[in-house]
Amino acid sequence: MMIESFLQYLQYEKNYSSHTVECYKHDLLQFKEFVFGIDNPFDPHVIDAPIIRRWMASLMGQNYSPLSVNRKLSSLKSFFKYLRKYAYIDSSPTKRITGPKINKPLPSFVKEKEMNKLFSEREETTTFEEERNKAIIDVFYTTGIRCAELVGLKNGDIDFSAQLLKVNGKRNKQRLIPFSENLKNTLLAYNTIKNKEIEQGISPAFFVRKNGKPLSNAIVYAIVNKELSNIPNLSKRSPHVLRHTFATSMLNNGADLNAVKELLGHASLSSTEVYTHTTFEELKKVYHQAHPRA
């Protein structure tokens, strides 16, 4: 009865999708069966932290992934939060329960020599789209900005004399990013052909299509995917891979972690620290390849 009323609460008060409600139902009935069996009623007062931990251990023993176990634990926490809210129980037994650690995969990135090769082997750009696509790759690699941030760049956001980008990041948080002389020349070349060939005033966006309208995230993704297609053994070819590449290159060349955090627009240092693991993995690889007794 309690599980049913919770599911109705999710569906009619929280407006959760039928698929999400079904997932909650499956998780909670699975937990009920583990503790009480199929036929016995659910009693929340019997549940304590050791029972929940034994349930999680049984799930891991059945080869559920840490991600799945954490999702099921989240369902259980939401259920007990509901029971406490409506005074079925005084406190939640899930309060101090933490799920199994999820090992996040290291971010994909392009090696420095491969990026240098990409730029050096590029054919001479002659058309508007070629010049624009070249500038897009260069901006991602040189500044580490997000795809949505590049799409949102306005003509007035680029200060060529000071060599600064004004970026509008997540939660409308603005930041200034310096850029190199090389990128300045690339952007100027693009801007020149853009002003010559594209009708002005249609959009304030810096990067536009041939009709003068702004790019979409999907178009930028397709451009990056095509530009990176010649790099072998690259598992992903997306704007975010170039953001990872920027951060990894900065740290590999001695940049301060806090400085990289500010350039990337991360809210916390923990988001930036993943790149230290990437650089450490690269160091280990170099060590094992180079040292005679490795």
C-alpha positions in Angstrom: 0.0 0.0 0.0 2.8 2.4 0.9 4.7 1.6 -2.3 1.5 2.1 -4.3 0.8 5.5 -2.8 4.4 6.6 -3.4 4.1 5.6 -7.0 0.9 7.6 -7.4 2.6 10.5 -5.7 5.4 10.4 -8.3 2.9 10.1 -11.2 0.3 12.6 -10.2 2.0 15.1 -8.0 5.6 15.0 -9.3 4.5 14.4 -12.9 7.1 11.8 -13.5 6.9 9.8 -16.7 5.3 6.4 -16.8 8.7 4.9 -17.6 10.4 6.5 -14.6 7.5 5.4 -12.3 7.9 1.9 -13.6 11.6 1.9 -12.8 10.9 3.1 -9.2 8.3 0.3 -8.9 10.7 -2.4 -10.0 13.4 -1.2 -7.6 11.1 -1.0 -4.6 9.4 -4.3 -5.2 12.8 -5.9 -5.6 13.8 -4.5 -2.3 10.6 -5.6 -0.6 11.0 -9.1 -1.9 14.6 -9.2 -0.6 13.5 -8.2 2.9 9.9 -9.6 3.3 9.4 -12.1 0.5 6.7 -11.8 -2.2 3.5 -12.4 -0.1 4.3 -10.5 3.2 3.4 -6.8 3.6 6.0 -4.1 3.6 6.8 -2.7 7.1 9.2 0.4 7.0 9.8 0.2 10.8 11.7 -3.1 10.3 14.2 -1.5 7.9 17.6 -0.4 9.1 20.9 0.5 7.6 22.5 -3.0 7.8 19.5 -4.5 5.9 19.9 -2.0 3.2 23.7 -2.7 3.0 23.0 -6.4 2.8 20.6 -5.8 -0.1 23.2 -3.7 -1.9 25.8 -6.4 -1.4 23.4 -9.0 -2.8 22.9 -6.8 -5.9 26.6 -6.6 -6.4 26.8 -10.4 -6.0 24.3 -10.7 -8.8 26.7 -8.7 -11.0 24.7 -5.4 -11.0 27.0 -2.6 -12.0 27.8 0.1 -9.4 25.8 2.5 -11.6 22.7 0.3 -11.3 23.1 -0.2 -7.6 23.3 3.6 -7.1 20.2 4.1 -9.1 18.3 1.5 -7.0 19.6 3.1 -3.8 18.4 6.5 -5.1 14.9 5.0 -5.6 14.9 3.7 -2.0 16.1 7.0 -0.6 13.3 8.9 -2.4 10.8 6.4 -1.1 11.9 6.8 2.5 12.0 10.5 2.1 8.4 10.4 1.1 7.5 8.1 4.1 9.1 10.6 6.4 7.4 13.6 4.8 4.0 12.0 5.3 4.8 10.9 8.9 4.9 7.1 8.2 8.3 7.0 9.9 10.3 9.3 12.1 13.7 9.0 10.3 15.0 7.5 7.2 17.3 4.4 7.5 19.0 5.5 4.2 20.3 8.7 5.7 24.0 7.7 6.0 24.0 5.0 3.3 26.4 5.7 0.4 26.4 3.7 -2.8 29.4 1.8 -4.4 32.0 4.0 -6.0 31.7 4.5 -9.7 34.9 4.5 -11.6 34.5 7.2 -14.2 36.3 6.6 -17.5 39.1 9.0 -18.2 38.2 11.7 -20.7 39.1 11.1 -24.4 41.7 13.6 -25.7 43.9 14.1 -28.8 47.6 13.9 -28.3 49.6 17.1 -28.8 51.6 15.7 -31.8 48.4 14.6 -33.5 46.8 18.1 -33.0 50.0 19.7 -34.4 49.8 17.3 -37.4 46.2 18.2 -37.9 47.0 21.9 -38.2 50.2 21.4 -40.2 48.7 19.1 -42.8 45.6 21.2 -43.3 45.1 22.2 -46.9 44.9 25.9 -47.8 41.5 27.3 -46.9 39.8 29.2 -49.7 36.1 29.2 -48.9 34.0 30.8 -46.2 33.1 27.4 -44.7 36.6 26.1 -44.8 37.9 29.2 -43.0 35.1 29.0 -40.4 35.6 25.3 -39.7 39.3 25.9 -39.3 38.6 28.8 -36.8 36.1 26.6 -34.9 38.7 23.8 -34.3 41.3 26.4 -33.3 39.0 28.1 -30.8 38.1 24.8 -29.1 41.7 23.6 -28.9 43.2 27.0 -27.9 40.5 28.1 -25.3 38.8 24.9 -24.1 35.3 26.5 -24.3 32.2 24.4 -24.4 30.2 23.8 -27.6 27.2 25.9 -26.4 29.7 28.7 -25.4 31.1 28.8 -28.9 27.7 28.9 -30.5 26.8 31.7 -28.1 29.8 33.9 -29.0 28.7 37.3 -30.3 30.7 39.6 -32.6 31.3 41.9 -29.6 32.6 39.1 -27.4 36.0 39.0 -29.2 38.5 41.7 -28.3 41.2 41.4 -31.0 43.5 44.1 -29.6 43.5 42.6 -26.0 43.3 39.0 -27.4 40.4 38.1 -25.0 37.2 36.1 -25.5 34.2 37.0 -23.3 32.4 33.7 -22.7 28.9 33.2 -21.3 29.1 29.9 -19.4 26.8 27.8 -17.4 24.3 29.6 -15.2 25.1 32.8 -17.2 28.5 33.0 -15.5 30.8 35.1 -17.6 34.6 34.7 -17.9 37.4 36.1 -19.9 39.8 33.8 -21.8 43.1 35.0 -23.3 44.0 33.7 -26.7 47.2 33.4 -28.8 48.5 35.4 -31.7 48.0 32.4 -33.9 44.3 32.2 -33.0 44.0 35.9 -33.5 45.2 35.6 -37.0 42.8 32.6 -37.7 39.8 34.6 -36.3 40.7 37.7 -38.3 41.0 35.6 -41.5 37.6 34.1 -40.8 36.1 37.5 -39.9 37.4 39.1 -43.1 35.8 36.5 -45.4 32.7 36.5 -43.3 32.3 40.3 -43.7 32.9 40.0 -47.4 30.7 37.1 -48.3 27.9 36.9 -45.7 25.0 39.3 -45.4 25.5 41.4 -42.2 22.9 42.1 -39.6 21.0 38.8 -39.8 22.5 37.6 -36.5 24.9 39.0 -33.9 26.6 35.5 -33.7 30.3 35.4 -34.5 30.1 31.9 -36.1 27.4 31.7 -38.7 26.1 29.6 -41.6 26.3 30.8 -45.2 22.8 32.3 -44.9 24.1 34.5 -42.0 22.1 32.6 -39.3 23.8 31.3 -36.2 25.1 27.7 -36.0 23.4 25.1 -33.9 25.2 22.7 -31.5 24.4 19.8 -33.9 26.1 21.6 -36.8 29.2 22.4 -34.7 29.4 18.8 -33.6 29.2 17.6 -37.2 32.0 20.0 -38.2 34.3 18.8 -35.4 33.5 15.2 -36.1 34.5 15.6 -39.7 37.7 17.6 -38.9 38.9 15.0 -36.4 38.0 12.0 -38.7 41.6 11.7 -39.9 43.0 11.1 -36.4 43.4 7.4 -35.9 42.4 5.5 -32.7 40.2 8.3 -31.4 37.2 6.8 -29.6 35.2 10.1 -29.7 35.3 13.0 -32.1 33.3 15.8 -30.5 33.8 19.4 -29.3 34.1 18.1 -25.7 37.1 16.0 -26.8 38.9 19.2 -27.8 38.0 20.7 -24.4 39.6 17.7 -22.8 42.6 18.1 -25.1 43.0 21.8 -24.1 42.9 20.9 -20.4 45.3 18.0 -20.8 47.8 20.0 -22.9 47.8 22.8 -20.4 48.5 20.5 -17.4 51.1 18.5 -19.4 52.9 21.8 -20.1 53.0 22.9 -16.4 49.8 25.0 -16.0 48.5 25.5 -12.5 45.4 23.4 -11.7 43.5 26.4 -10.4 44.3 28.4 -13.5 42.9 25.6 -15.7 39.8 25.5 -13.5 39.2 29.2 -14.2 39.8 28.9 -17.9 37.4 26.0 -18.2 34.7 27.7 -16.1 34.4 24.8 -13.6 32.5 25.5 -10.4 34.7 23.3 -8.3 38.3 22.0 -8.5 37.1 18.4 -8.4 35.8 18.7 -12.0 39.2 19.8 -13.1 41.2 17.2 -11.2 40.1 14.4 -13.6 42.6 15.8 -16.0 45.4 15.2 -13.6 44.5 11.5 -13.8 44.7 11.7 -17.5 48.1 13.3 -17.5 49.3 10.8 -14.9 48.2 7.9 -17.1 50.2 9.4 -19.9 53.2 9.7 -17.7 52.9 6.0 -16.7 52.7 5.0 -20.3 55.8 7.0 -21.3 57.6 5.5 -18.3 56.8 1.9 -19.2 57.8 2.5 -22.8 61.0 4.4 -22.1 62.6 3.0 -18.9 64.7 -0.2 -19.4 63.6 -1.8 -16.1 59.9 -0.6 -16.3 
